[in-house]
Amino acid sequence: MFESKYSKVLTVILVIVIIAIIGLLGFLGYDYYQNYSVTKDTSDFVDNFQGDITGEEPTDNGQVATPNENTSNPFDQIKDAEQSSSNASQKKMYKGFGVLGTMEIPATNFKYPVLEKVTKKSIETAVAFLYGNGLNQPGNSVIIGHNYRNGLFFSNNKKLNIGDKIFITDNAGNKVSYTIYNKFETTPEDTSFYQRDTGGKPEVTLSTCTDDSSARLIICARAE
């Protein structure tokens, strides 16, 4: 009688353990798939973004030259030029958000678009521009991103070191190399480093939470 009850208890425990293991494997599988999907989407966007910018040769006046088999009609040429100018000035979008450019950090295999506005949804999608004159412009540009401690967004910023490179491509097609020169932690309320003197040169600041979310990890880099 006792052995029968003991056997039933062991069976129940075994079933619970199996269900827990299946649930854990399912969670890990979903997390891996989500990470892979986000990383692939952002990497593809960065690669295509750069390809769109550099894939065609500019003319002497800075406009993109488009092939035209029939160049004898001046009205066709005007139409083609207007279409080219319209395409060049069209705002680039990523998952419904306006894009200011892209960022690459080789040391952490980071490839993400930089979204133009910080909202709850935008920083759940990529990293976003918070403060400054604009990407690759003189002065300091602050870009923020989540640290989910799973490799996404700025989760790997803690692995960055002084001397590592950051590459930013803006919507005008300018790709600028930045070198990290400072790394520190501060309080979530501290914004004193936003308006620092850059000597008229472009700088970029990456801001994210520490792993325990108690502070902010700040990465400062200047254009070469």
Secondary structure in CASP SS format (residue, H / E / C, confidence):
PFRMAT SS
TARGET T0000
AUTHOR 0000-0000-0000
METHOD secondary structure of the structure
MODEL  1
M C 1.00
F H 1.00
E H 1.00
S H 1.00
K H 1.00
Y H 1.00
S H 1.00
K H 1.00
V H 1.00
L H 1.00
T H 1.00
V H 1.00
I H 1.00
L H 1.00
V H 1.00
I H 1.00
V H 1.00
I H 1.00
I H 1.00
A H 1.00
I H 1.00
I H 1.00
G H 1.00
L H 1.00
L H 1.00
G H 1.00
F H 1.00
L H 1.00
G H 1.00
Y H 1.00
D H 1.00
Y H 1.00
Y H 1.00
Q H 1.00
N H 1.00
Y H 1.00
S H 1.00
V H 1.00
T H 1.00
K H 1.00
D H 1.00
T H 1.00
S H 1.00
D H 1.00
F H 1.00
V H 1.00
D H 1.00
N H 1.00
F H 1.00
Q H 1.00
G H 1.00
D H 1.00
I H 1.00
T H 1.00
G C 1.00
E C 1.00
E C 1.00
P E 1.00
T C 1.00
D C 1.00
N C 1.00
G C 1.00
Q C 1.00
V E 1.00
A C 1.00
T C 1.00
P C 1.00
N C 1.00
E C 1.00
N C 1.00
T C 1.00
S C 1.00
N C 1.00
P H 1.00
F H 1.00
D H 1.00
Q H 1.00
I H 1.00
K H 1.00
D H 1.00
A H 1.00
E H 1.00
Q H 1.00
S H 1.00
S H 1.00
S H 1.00
N H 1.00
A H 1.00
S H 1.00
Q C 1.00
K C 1.00
K C 1.00
M E 1.00
Y E 1.00
K C 1.00
G C 1.00
F E 1.00
G E 1.00
V E 1.00
L E 1.00
G E 1.00
T E 1.00
M E 1.00
E E 1.00
I E 1.00
P H 1.00
A H 1.00
T H 1.00
N C 1.00
F E 1.00
K E 1.00
Y E 1.00
P E 1.00
V E 1.00
L E 1.00
E C 1.00
K C 1.00
V C 1.00
T C 1.00
K C 1.00
K C 1.00
S H 1.00
I H 1.00
E H 1.00
T C 1.00
A C 1.00
V E 1.00
A E 1.00
F E 1.00
L E 1.00
Y E 1.00
G C 1.00
N C 1.00
G C 1.00
L C 1.00
N C 1.00
Q C 1.00
P C 1.00
G E 1.00
N E 1.00
S E 1.00
V E 1.00
I E 1.00
I E 1.00
G C 1.00
H C 1.00
N E 1.00
Y C 1.00
R C 1.00
N C 1.00
G C 1.00
L C 1.00
F E 1.00
F C 1.00
S C 1.00
N C 1.00
N H 1.00
K H 1.00
K H 1.00
L C 1.00
N C 1.00
I C 1.00
G C 1.00
D C 1.00
K E 1.00
I E 1.00
F E 1.00
I E 1.00
T E 1.00
D E 1.00
N C 1.00
A C 1.00
G C 1.00
N C 1.00
K E 1.00
V E 1.00
S E 1.00
Y E 1.00
T E 1.00
I E 1.00
Y E 1.00
N E 1.00
K E 1.00
F E 1.00
E E 1.00
T E 1.00
T C 1.00
P C 1.00
E C 1.00
D C 1.00
T C 1.00
S C 1.00
F C 1.00
Y C 1.00
Q C 1.00
R C 1.00
D C 1.00
T C 1.00
G C 1.00
G C 1.00
K C 1.00
P E 1.00
E E 1.00
V E 1.00
T E 1.00
L E 1.00
S E 1.00
T E 1.00
C E 1.00
T C 1.00
D C 1.00
D C 1.00
S C 1.00
S C 1.00
A C 1.00
R E 1.00
L E 1.00
I E 1.00
I E 1.00
C E 1.00
A E 1.00
R E 1.00
A E 1.00
E C 1.00
END
